[in-house]
Amino acid sequence: MSRYRPADEKQLIEIVAAAAAGEEALEIVAGGSKRNLGRPPQLPHTLDVAAFAGVRQYEPEELVLTAGAATPLSEIESALAAKRQMLAFEPADWRTLLGSTAASPTLGGVVACNLSGPRRIRQGAARDHVLGVAAVSGRGEAFKAGGRVVKNVTGYDLCKLLAGSYGTLAVMTEISVKVLPAPEATRTVALAGLDDARAVAAMTHGLNSPHELSGAAHLPKADGRAQTILRVEGPVPSVEARSQALRDELKPFGAAEIVGDAESIELWAAVRDAQPLAVGERAVWRVSLAPTASPAFLGAVRAALDVEYFLDWGGGLVWLAVQGADDGGAGPIRAALGGQGHATLIRASAALRAAVPVFEPLPSALAALSARVKDGFDPKRILNRGRLYPEF
């Protein structure tokens, strides 16, 4: 296996163009924290893009930051924290979950996988915060899309296309993202002892209230008893008033307590990083579906499998850890989903990730469209071949 380490865009173009000419596939690696995410590509060559790192431009007053795609998130978050700003899509750190020893996730890895935390229900996904990218396609051609301001929409949809493509369309070298002020205060309104259906009802009530929640999750086994948590963020007086009002409105669901800043931050970081299911070697799934459908889905899954789970996004995201199923639970989980959502196998052995569909199987029309998009960017299928689906 060869490991290529381009020092600049010119060298990167040469390496990708040569790989395309020889039809030799490349596994794209920066920090390496997500190498165990997706199908195991088992490719002959590694493309190490760690040189494309560093904050290039940061304008706090314009709420825009531009950095190399391989820039560690820890470096970006440190720069933002100094100006009391943040990446509002709350990128997850799955190193513990995935068994990674990488020093830090990178901006490019988070965008390539379109990873978003609990705040997604209010602020949108990672792709909604990408303003512009510079990249090299699988043809060995450099291109730019978007810009550094929201009003510059040239190529903006192309940025959204690259987000979530898992590096199968292009090698991103630079990314511009919009940032937002960090909240002055955080409070969590917590209810105890609710079953799944009542928890979803409570979260729905909170999300439909005027209190502008930035998180809603349900942890069935927190401290041995189910805990339903709703997050309120913003200026101190507003947060105090809104959290008190929300607690009063939730009285039909039981007595709620209000959790302060430090404990809230720790609690939501655990939800963001899937820490409740990070221990052990069980297959871990991430299932996206309509929030109101999650109780029935969980009922069907629990009847067929030995699982632990928790809910995020107001019930619209179900995390499952499956014990003792030969297929990691793929059959029962997708049968219970019935095509009304998406189930992604996040953690499993390489053998299992090669044997079962890691991502939701594509309908024929969508598979054909995806293949045409792939043809446009990487006709020789050299970039992260097999990471998403066997054919690309």
C-alpha positions in Angstrom: 0.0 0.0 0.0 1.3 3.5 -0.9 0.7 6.5 1.2 0.6 9.8 -0.6 1.1 13.1 1.3 0.6 16.1 -0.9 2.0 19.4 0.5 -0.2 21.7 -1.6 -3.0 21.7 -4.2 -0.7 21.3 -7.1 0.7 18.0 -5.7 -2.8 16.9 -4.8 -4.1 17.4 -8.4 -1.1 15.4 -9.7 -1.7 12.5 -7.4 -5.5 12.3 -8.1 -5.0 12.7 -11.8 -2.4 9.9 -11.8 -4.7 7.7 -9.8 -7.6 8.3 -12.2 -5.4 7.5 -15.2 -4.3 4.2 -13.6 -7.8 3.6 -12.1 -6.2 3.1 -8.7 -8.5 3.9 -5.8 -7.5 6.2 -2.9 -8.6 6.2 0.7 -8.8 9.8 1.9 -7.5 10.4 5.4 -6.9 13.5 7.5 -7.2 13.0 11.3 -8.4 9.5 10.9 -11.1 9.6 13.6 -13.8 8.2 11.2 -11.9 5.5 9.4 -14.2 2.9 11.1 -17.3 4.7 9.9 -19.0 3.5 6.7 -18.1 0.4 4.7 -14.5 -0.7 5.0 -13.0 0.4 1.7 -9.8 -1.8 1.7 -8.2 0.4 -0.9 -4.6 0.0 -2.3 -3.5 3.6 -1.6 -4.0 6.2 1.1 -4.2 9.9 0.4 -3.1 11.8 3.5 -4.4 15.3 3.3 -3.2 16.4 6.8 -1.1 19.3 5.2 -4.4 21.1 4.3 -4.8 22.4 7.9 -5.0 25.7 9.8 -7.4 28.5 10.2 -7.0 30.7 7.1 -9.3 33.6 7.9 -11.7 34.3 10.8 -13.9 37.4 10.8 -15.8 37.3 14.1 -17.8 40.4 13.2 -19.0 38.7 10.0 -19.6 35.4 11.6 -17.5 33.5 9.1 -14.5 31.2 9.4 -12.4 29.7 6.7 -10.0 26.8 7.4 -8.2 24.0 5.8 -10.3 20.8 5.6 -7.8 18.9 7.8 -7.9 21.5 10.6 -8.7 19.8 13.9 -12.0 20.8 15.4 -10.3 21.5 18.7 -8.3 24.3 17.0 -11.4 25.8 15.4 -13.5 25.6 18.6 -10.7 27.2 20.6 -10.5 30.1 18.2 -14.3 30.5 18.3 -14.5 30.3 22.1 -12.0 33.2 22.4 -14.6 35.3 20.7 -17.6 33.6 22.4 -18.8 32.0 19.2 -19.5 28.4 18.1 -20.2 26.0 15.3 -24.0 26.0 15.8 -24.6 22.6 14.2 -22.8 21.1 17.3 -20.5 18.6 15.6 -20.2 15.2 17.3 -17.0 13.6 18.5 -17.4 9.9 18.0 -13.8 8.8 18.8 -14.9 6.8 21.8 -17.8 5.3 20.0 -15.7 4.3 17.0 -12.6 3.2 19.0 -10.4 5.9 17.4 -7.1 7.0 18.8 -7.0 10.2 16.6 -6.1 13.4 18.3 -9.2 15.3 17.1 -11.9 15.1 14.5 -11.3 17.5 11.6 -13.6 20.1 9.9 -13.4 18.2 6.6 -14.4 14.9 8.2 -17.4 16.4 10.0 -18.6 18.1 6.8 -17.9 15.1 4.6 -20.1 13.0 6.9 -22.6 15.8 7.5 -22.5 15.2 11.3 -24.8 17.3 13.5 -25.6 17.2 17.2 -28.7 17.8 19.3 -28.9 21.4 18.1 -29.8 20.3 14.6 -33.5 20.5 15.4 -33.1 24.3 15.7 -30.0 25.2 13.7 -30.0 22.6 10.9 -27.4 20.1 9.7 -23.7 20.7 9.1 -24.4 21.2 5.3 -26.6 24.2 6.2 -23.6 26.0 7.7 -21.1 25.5 4.8 -20.7 28.7 2.8 -18.0 27.6 0.4 -15.5 24.9 -0.4 -12.3 24.4 -2.4 -11.8 20.9 -3.6 -10.2 18.5 -6.2 -12.6 16.2 -8.1 -11.8 12.5 -8.9 -10.9 13.8 -12.4 -7.9 15.7 -10.9 -9.6 19.1 -11.4 -9.6 21.8 -8.8 -12.8 23.7 -8.3 -14.5 26.1 -5.9 -18.1 26.4 -4.9 -19.9 29.0 -2.8 -18.0 31.8 -1.1 -17.5 33.5 2.2 -20.9 35.2 2.6 -24.4 33.8 2.5 -25.4 36.1 -0.4 -22.8 34.5 -2.6 -24.9 31.6 -3.8 -22.8 30.6 -6.8 -22.2 26.9 -6.3 -23.9 26.9 -2.9 -25.9 23.8 -3.6 -22.7 22.0 -4.6 -21.4 22.6 -1.1 -24.5 20.8 0.2 -23.9 18.0 -2.2 -20.4 17.4 -0.9 -21.6 17.5 2.7 -22.6 13.9 3.5 -20.8 12.4 0.4 -18.1 10.7 2.7 -15.3 11.9 0.4 -16.7 9.9 -2.6 -17.1 12.9 -4.9 -14.1 15.2 -4.2 -11.2 15.9 -1.9 -12.0 19.1 0.0 -9.0 21.3 0.8 -10.6 24.4 2.3 -14.0 25.1 3.9 -15.8 28.3 4.9 -18.5 28.0 7.5 -20.9 30.4 9.2 -20.6 30.6 12.9 -22.9 32.0 15.6 -22.6 33.6 19.1 -22.3 31.1 21.9 -25.2 31.2 24.3 -24.7 33.1 27.5 -26.5 30.5 29.6 -27.8 27.0 29.2 -30.5 25.3 31.3 -32.1 21.8 31.0 -35.6 21.0 32.0 -35.6 17.4 33.0 -38.5 15.0 33.5 -38.1 11.5 35.1 -39.8 8.2 34.6 -41.6 8.7 31.3 -42.0 5.8 28.8 -41.1 6.3 25.2 -44.6 7.5 24.0 -45.0 10.0 26.9 -41.4 11.2 26.4 -42.0 11.9 22.7 -45.3 13.7 23.6 -43.4 15.8 26.2 -40.6 16.7 23.8 -43.2 17.5 21.0 -45.0 19.8 23.5 -41.8 21.6 24.3 -40.6 21.9 20.7 -44.0 23.4 19.7 -43.9 25.9 22.6 -42.7 29.5 22.2 -39.6 28.7 24.3 -37.2 28.1 21.4 -35.6 24.8 22.6 -32.2 23.9 21.2 -32.3 20.2 22.3 -34.8 17.5 23.2 -33.7 14.0 24.1 -34.9 10.9 26.0 -32.4 8.7 27.9 -34.2 5.5 29.1 -31.5 4.3 31.5 -29.9 7.5 32.8 -29.0 6.8 36.4 -31.2 3.7 36.3 -34.4 5.7 35.6 -35.7 7.2 32.3 -34.8 10.9 31.9 -36.4 13.2 29.3 -34.4 16.4 28.8 -35.2 19.7 27.0 -32.5 22.4 26.5 -33.0 26.2 26.7 -30.2 28.5 25.6 -29.7 32.3 25.2 -29.2 35.4 27.4 -29.4 34.8 31.1 -32.7 36.6 31.9 -34.4 35.0 28.9 -33.2 31.5 29.7 -34.3 31.8 33.3 -37.8 32.9 32.4 -38.2 30.4 29.5 -37.0 27.4 31.5 -39.3 28.3 34.4 -42.3 28.7 32.1 -41.5 25.4 30.3 -41.3 23.6 33.6 -44.7 24.8 34.5 -46.2 23.9 31.2 -44.8 20.3 31.5 -46.6 19.6 34.8 -49.0 17.2 33.1 -46.0 15.0 32.4 -44.7 15.1 36.0 -42.6 17.3 38.2 -39.6 18.6 36.3 -36.3 20.0 37.6 -34.1 22.6 36.1 -30.4 21.7 35.6 -27.8 24.5 35.5 -25.1 25.5 33.1 -22.2 23.1 34.0 -24.3 20.0 34.3 -26.3 20.8 31.2 -23.2 21.3 29.1 -21.9 17.9 30.2 -25.2 16.2 29.7 -25.7 17.4 26.2 -22.1 16.6 25.2 -22.8 13.0 26.2 -26.0 13.0 24.0 -24.0 14.6 21.1 -21.3 12.0 21.3 -23.6 9.0 21.8 -21.8 8.3 25.1 -24.7 6.2 26.6 -23.9 3.5 24.0 -20.2 4.0 23.5 -19.0 1.3 25.9 -18.6 -2.3 24.6 -18.5 -3.8 21.2 -22.2 -4.0 20.3 -23.4 -3.0 16.9 -24.6 0.6 17.1 -27.2 2.1 14.7 -28.4 5.6 14.1 -32.0 5.7 12.8 -33.7 8.8 11.5 -37.5 8.8 11.2 -40.6 10.9 12.1 -40.6 11.6 15.8 -44.2 10.4 16.3 -43.2 7.0 14.7 -40.3 6.3 17.1 -42.3 4.7 19.9 -43.9 2.1 17.6 -40.6 1.5 15.8 -38.9 0.9 19.2 -41.7 -1.4 20.3 -41.1 -3.6 17.2 -37.3 -3.5 17.5 -37.4 -4.4 21.2 -39.7 -7.3 20.5 -37.2 -8.8 18.1 -33.8 -7.7 19.5 -31.8 -7.2 22.7 -31.2 -3.5 22.5 -30.3 -0.4 24.5 -31.3 2.9 23.1 -31.9 6.6 23.5 -33.7 9.3 21.5 -32.5 12.7 20.2 -34.0 15.4 18.0 -37.3 15.2 19.8 -37.7 11.5 18.9 -36.6 11.9 15.3 -33.3 10.3 15.9 -33.0 6.8 17.6 -29.7 5.4 18.7 -29.6 1.6 19.1 -27.0 -0.7 20.5 -27.7 -4.3 19.5 -26.5 -7.4 21.4 -26.2 -10.9 19.9 -27.6 -10.6 16.4 -25.7 -12.2 13.6 -26.5 -9.4 11.2 -26.1 -6.7 13.8 -29.9 -6.3 13.8 -30.0 -5.1 10.2 -33.0 -7.2 9.3 -35.3 -6.5 12.2 -34.4 -2.8 12.3 -35.0 -2.2 8.6 -38.2 -4.3 8.7 -39.5 -2.2 11.7 -38.6 1.0 9.8 -40.6 -0.2 6.8 -38.9 2.3 4.4 -40.2 5.3 6.4 -36.8 6.5 7.5 -33.0 5.8 7.3 -31.0 3.3 9.4 -27.2 3.7 9.4 -24.8 1.2 11.0 -22.4 3.4 12.9 -20.3 0.9 14.8 -19.6 -2.7 13.9 -16.7 -5.0 13.0 -15.2 -4.5 9.5 -16.6 -7.9 8.6 -20.1 -7.0 9.5 -19.9 -3.6 7.8 -18.8 -5.4 4.6 -21.6 -8.0 4.9 -24.7 -5.8 5.5 -25.7 -2.5 4.0 -24.2 0.2 6.3 -26.4 2.9 4.8 -30.1 2.7 3.9 -30.4 0.8 0.5 -31.2 3.2 -2.3 -34.4 2.9 -4.5 -33.4 2.2 -8.1 -34.2 5.7 -9.3 -32.2 7.3 -6.6 -29.3 4.8 -7.1 -29.3 5.8 -10.8 -29.2 9.5 -10.0 -26.4 9.0 -7.5 -24.4 7.1 -10.1 -24.8 9.9 -12.5 -23.6 12.4 -9.9 -20.6 10.2 -9.2 -19.9 10.0 -12.9 -19.7 13.8 -13.0 -17.2 14.1 -10.2 -15.3 10.8 -10.2 -16.0 8.6 -13.3 -13.2 6.1 -12.4 -14.5 5.6 -8.9 -11.1 6.3 -7.3 -12.2 8.4 -4.3 -13.1 6.4 -1.2 -14.4 3.6 -3.4 -16.9 1.4 -1.6 -17.2 3.7 1.5 -21.0 4.3 0.9 -22.1 1.4 -1.3 -20.2 -1.4 -3.0 -20.7 0.2 -6.4 -19.4 3.6 -5.4 
